[in-house]
Amino acid sequence: MLLTRLTTRIDLETSDDAHADRTAFVVIIAGTLLLYVFRYWGRPDFFVRSGMIDWVSGQVGGTLGSHPGVGAYLYWGTSSLVLRTLVPAGIIVWLIRESPRDWGYRFRGTLRHYPVYALMYLVMLPILLWVSSFDSFESYYPFYDRATEGGMAFWLYEMGYAFQFVGIEAFFRGFLTFGLARRFGLLGIAIMTIPYTMIHFGKPAPEAFAAIIAGLALGYLALKAKSFVPGIFLHVGVALTMDLLVLWRSGALGNVF
């Protein structure tokens, strides 16, 4: 009954024809391959292992030269933009032969949905304030180990971090959610939530559990808004708030501003 009510509030273009089956097949296989490539060659640890961090330190001056670790997170963000945003868009256009706009790649018409996302942020705010006091979160965030020094390096790190979330939302709430919804309807959101939750394994347990709820909620809202874009702002806002709260608790927030 609940699923029926939710479905009536979203204009899902679902069918059981050959195109929907083919679309789901392409999305699942391509999505799996992209998750694999990103895991091994798109993350900050690859930037370090490959020696690129040493090249940046030796070749690039300024903030990147003096804080080469920042480059790892800019690389991470760029990889996310390419592998999770641009490559899926190319698959939609050239393999599935549809418009990315119909897969959530749109700004237009999303403004009226932002109050819901703003409300979600406000609901999250006291939770973030609470969990930022946990040792598991204080020792995990921010990812950049020199974030407490603040300055331009911190904000370059946050920029790479934000780019990473563009890819997160484009891939999970765009490519996977819209692609699977064509074949499975709202069940596609649940399917998308499985790999989305799994990329949180290794993070603090409360955050990994919260990813289940966030995946379902953001997937539903993306279909309702016909866009994953509002989710980017929510995700970036929550992540930046967590980093700032942890720095505040450690007494290093003054270095950032």
N, C-alpha and C positions, 0 to 999 in steps of 0.2 A: 504493500500500500504506500509506504513512504517513497520507494523508488518511483512508483507511478506518479505521485504528486510532484516529485522533483523533476521527472522527465517532462511533464507538461509545462514546466516553467522554462525549458530550454528547447530551442529549435534545433534538434539533432537531425543531421542529414544521414540517417542510417539506412542501410539496405542489406540484403543478403545476396546481391548480385555478384558477378565475377569481379567487377571492378573493386568492390568493397573488400572481397577476399584477397585480391592481389595487393591492394593498398595495405591491408593489415600485415600481409606476409612481408612486403618490402619494409614497412616500418619496424617490425620485430627484428628482422635480420640486420637491417642497416643500423638500427638502434643498438643492437648487441655489439656489432663490430665497432661502432663509434665509442661505446663505453669501454671496450677493450683497448682501443688505440689511445684514448684519453688517459686511461689508468696507467699505462706504461710509458707514454711519451708526452703527455700533456701537463703533468703535474710539476710542482716546484722541485721535488726530489730528483727528477730527471735532469732538470736544468743544472743542478749541482753535480750529479754523477757524470754527466756528459762532458763536463769541463767548461761549459758555456759561462759559468760563473767566473772562472778565472779569466776568460777572454774579455768579459765585460769589465772586470777589475783592471785589466791591463790596457784596454783600448778606449774605454769611455771615461771621460772626465766628469767633473761635477759631482752631484749627489750620487749618481749611479756608480761612479768610480770609487767614491769613498765608502759607499754602503752597497757593495755588490749583491748582498742578500736580497735587496729590494727587487733586483732584476728577476729573481726567481718567481716572484709573485706577479710581476708584469708579464712574464712569459706565460704563467698559469692563466691569467686573465685573457691574454691574446689567444692562447690555445683553446680556451672555452668559447671565445667568440667565433673562431674558425670552425672547430670541430662540432660544436653544439648549436651554433646559430647559422653560419653560412653554408656549411656542408648539408645540413638538413634542408635548408631552403633550396639548394641546388637539386637535391633528390626530389623534392616536391615538384619543382618546375620541370626537370628533364626526365625523370623516371615515372612519376605519378601523373605528371602533366596537369597540374592544378595550380591555382594561384596561392602563394604563401599567405595572402590576405585571408583566405578561407581557413587557414591553419593558425590563426592568432597573431600573425605578423601585421598588426595594425595599431595605430594610435587613434585614428578617427572613430568617434562614437564611444570612446571609453571613459570620457570625463565623468559621466553620471554614475559610474561604478566606483569611483575613488572614495566616496564617503564610507563604503563598506570596508575597504582596505584600511582606511584611516582608523575606523572603529576597531578593526582587528589589531592594529598596532597599539592602540590605547589599552586594549585588553592584555596584550603581551607585555606592556611596559612594567607593571608591578611584578610579573613573573620573572622578567629579565633582571630586575633589581634584586629579587630574591635569590635566583640561581647564581648570579654573579658572585655571591658570597661563598659558594661551594668551592672547596679546594680543587675539585676536578675541572671546574670552569676557569678558575684563576690560573691554574697551571697550563691550561690549553689555549687560552686566548690572551692577546692576539697571536696569530700564527707567527708573525715576524718577530724574531727573538730580540731585535733592537728597537722595538716599538716604543719602549719606555723612554728612549732618547728624544722622541718627538721629532719636530722639524719637518722639512720637506720629504725626507725618507718615509716618515709615517704616512703622509698623505699620498705619496706614490704607491705605497703598499695598499692603502685603502682603495685607490683607483683600480689597481689590478684585481683586488678582491671584489669590487663592484662589477667589473667586466665579467668576472667569473659567474656572477649571479645572473647577468644577462643571458649567458649560455645555459645556465641551469633552468631558467624559466622557459627559454626558447625550446630547449630540448624536451624537458619533462612535461611542461604545461602546454607547449605548442606541438612539437613534432609527435611525441608519443600520445598525448591526450587526444588531440584532434584526429590523428590518424587512426587510433584504435576505436574512437567513438563512432567512426563511420561504419564499423563492422559490429562492435559490441555495445554501443550505446553507453550508458553510464558505467557499465562494467569495465569499460576502457580506463576509467579513472582509477579503479581498484587495481587493474593490471599495471598501470603506470606507477602506482604507489609502491609496488614491490621493489623495482630497482632503485627508485628514489630513496626509499628507506635504507636499502643496502649500502648506498654510497655514504651513509652516516655511520656505518659500523666503524668502531675505533674512536668515535667521539664520545663524550660523556653520555652515559646511559639515558638520562632524562631527555637529552636532545635527540637521540636516536628514536626514542619512543614518540616524542613530539612530531618527528618527521612523518609518522604514519598519519596523524591528524592533519598536519599541514598539507601533506600530499593530497589527501582526499578533499580538503576544503579549497585549496588553491586550484586543483583540477576542476572542481565544480564551478568555481567562480570564473575561471578562464573560459569555460564553455558558455557560461551565462553572458559574460561580457564580450564573447567572441574575440578575445585577445588575452595574451599572456603578459602584456606590457604592464598593467597595474601591479601584477605580482612582483615585478622587478623592483619597483620602488619600495614595496613592503619588505621584501627580502633584504635589500640593501640597508634599509632603515633599521631593521632588527639587528643585523650583523654589526653595523657601525655602533649602534647603541650598546651592544654587548661589549665590544672592544673598549669603548669609552668608559663604561661602568667598571670594568676590570682595572683599567688604568687609574681610575678615580680611587678605587679601593687600595691600590698599591701606592698611592700618593704621587703618581707620575703624570697625572692629567695636565698639570700646569706646563709640562714640556711640550704638549701638543698644540696649545693655543698661545 
